[in-house]
Amino acid sequence: MCGARAGRSPAAYAASGRRAIRLTLVVAAGFYFFRYGLDRPVAATYALFSVVALGGLARIPGTGRQRAAVVVALLPVCWLLVIIGTCLSVRTWSAVVGMLVVGFALAFAAVGGPRPAGAAPGLQLLYILPSFPPYDPGSLGDRLIGTTTGLVLFAVAEALILPGLAPPPYRERAARAADTAARCAALLAAAPYTLTAADVRAAGEAGQSLRAVTVPEAERPAGPGLHDRALAHTGLATRALLNRLAQLPAAPGGVPGPEDSAVLSAAARLATQSAGCLHAGPSPVTAYEELAAARARLSASSAGPAGDAGAGAGAGAGAGAGAGGAACGAGAAGAGGCGPADGAGPGPAFPPAVLRRHAAVLEVADAALAMSTAADLAAHGRRASVKVAPGRFWYAGTWAPLLWWHRLRGHAGRRSVLFQNSWRIALALTAARFVAGVDTLPHGFWAMLATLTLTRTTLDETWHTIRRALAGTLAGALVAAALLTLAGTDTVVYVVVLPVWMLFGFTVGPVKGIGWAQGLFTVLVALIFAQLAPATWQLAEVRVLDVLVGSAIGAVFGLLAWPRGAHDELRFAAASLLRRAAEIVVATSASVAQGGASGAPPGTPGHRSLRHAVVLAESAYAQFQSEPTPFGGGRRAVAMPEVDWQATLMAGHHTLWGSERLSQAAHPRLGAAAAGSLDALGDRVAGRMLQVSAALDPGGDTPTAPLPFIDPASPAFAAEPPGAPRLYYATVSWLESLTRDLARIAHSDPGPAHDRPDAGTPE
């Protein structure tokens, strides 16, 4: 709507209003039933605050039915938190220790994906409430009854009252993108062997639909389990396939050889079957084996040394294909089929242009095979029929608890922003609980709630949030004091006003921002506590004091604990990723040049270190996107507009995938000219990676300079050493794609939409 500010549109109010209706109905039903129907104020309090916790403070993504399922699944966790909080409230020291442990554990659960991350603040509140005096184990039954009643009513309301329309799940998005890839591959396999501008645009849009920023949070496959990892892997492989199809170089003479067309036709059929598999269809085994065999034939047909420039162009590209199947076999590994077949015997001579085309077509096959394997795992789990290769699909046969342990261990370090956030909020809540206990702060629960809701990941954001919150709280306290003074002990006024104010507050607060939310909530708690015990205008004064104390504690820990948020960690993680990638580039290029198994085999420490660096960079990038502005300046700071962080992540993925593909088999030693050229190119790309790494995260004596210029169209990549086989051109193609990534990092040119990664890759 013209003139509507972002986040304050009618649609935002409508969504907030639907949520407010559900919360108001459930809170009023539970609170009034226990308070006035059964005269059990403790149960009434817990029925109310359990709904406020998971329905108001928590931000569980998804539709109403999806949120209801999460709430039901979390019910045992809520019972446990109420029991532990009640038992540990016997002494201040035990409550403080419990707050530290439980606070960290709940915050660190964010590594499990969007739903645990969204539920964590609400679970924190459910533990905070019983951890305060009075120490009354005898009331535990009422506390559990109130909690259970409130959450069950809330789950029913979420599922049945205005639940909302479910967006397309990620699996459906991936299936549609696979269908688009199938159409592109089929067009490239038949005359006129090209894609129109509309086809390229459709491929870009299909890849864009799989980016995390375009997917609703509840649908992002970000969990540690097998299905989520496989689905995220499916999206990455599908985007890679679409990109490679859109950028496939034209065949020399305009007509590809029969082996090229056979691979592309098989890739089209495999993409179609993979889309059907994602729709709960059968495993794409038949098409997988067909593409693996076609890939092996093309690999074998181009395995011989390049002859004179005129040989083998056009239809001759498919000569000698029949013997190639044995080089790989139809049951080749899912991470890219077979290894290169150079050295399978003498083959036909091809000019470099044909070999470059073959290398690009084989990369299409590799992406299609990876996509089909991941899609089969996503759809059928451990019952998948496609043969899984080690390395890229390491998680396929791993026990679920080990997958969780792998995720937790990957973030259990000070360089993980999730680890930092968990300690920041846990220490702040612990300090707030200590202050409230030692000073016997009236309604200290409110101070901890303020700490929980106002602490942000950067000092700047925390300070701006606190200023608005204090202003809103002060305004709300004035309204609450006036209301308490005028109504006095007439609870009928509070009974009537509470649902109306709740409906208004839960509708307007989330849209208007933290200041409005705090002010409206201040009046709300006054209306609630005035019905639990006689209250005067001084209750509003206590509320202001508690919010001030909680805000001060949040500000202190925002200053002391990683005050720059993801800013520093993103620079460090991106630089570390490029350093790890440079090591693998040098090792892979040198090993291909010298013959034998190239690079580090998948799963060895080199690849594991790079994969872990990618995970940390992605989590830091995801948090960085949610932070409004970077903190501060200083000589070590990098100007954010000059860096394309997504290109950094893509460089990590390209390094992993290319090295793993080139590491799958032994190859003969290249000729002296080809080996020297490949060594030089590998060193050049690795050196550029180190230069960019130093520019992103300079040390104390690193000269300050802009990111170095990198020309992705360097003449070195067009070199044609005499006798260079297909493997040489496949490796050059990989190095050239890494150079394009580095150029985008330096010049902030994000490139095609379908060539940009997002968080959520399987580690």
Helices and strands as residue ranges (DSSP letters): H 10-32, I 33-37, H 41-51, I 52-57, H 64-88, H 92-108, G 109-112, H 114-128, G 129-131, G 137-139, H 140-160, H 170-189, H 197-208, G 212-214, G 217-219, H 226-246, G 252-254, H 258-278, H 285-301, G 314-318, G 321-327, H 352-380, G 381-383, G 394-397, H 400-411, H 417-438, H 444-454, H 459-487, H 491-512, H 514-532, H 538-560, H 566-594, H 605-626, G 640-642, H 645-662, H 672-696, G 715-718, H 726-747, G 753-755
